[in-house]
Amino acid sequence: MPTVPEPLLTVKEVAAVYRVAPRTIQRWAKTGALKAVPTPGGRLQRFRAADVEGLLNDDAPTP
């Protein structure tokens, strides 16, 4: 049975969820507070919906 790919969110989408600037999300990814998945080209980042929801259940990372 084929697996369904997990939904990935863009930096802008995650920023909207947390109500912060996209740069803040990029900083969280750089520090490891939020796990990022690189795109095949390696320049852009995506975030697993489950990771974003997991942080929502905890408190947002402090910059």
C-alpha angles and dihedrals in degrees: 000000000000118000122237113237115245114250114257124205129211125234090257093051093050091046089055091051092053094035093233135119118279088241089062090056090049089051091050089052092048092051093044096245088123120030114236129201114212119227117240090264090052097225100094131055130220129188130217112243090226091057091050092048090047091058091047089058089051120042120283112265116266113241 
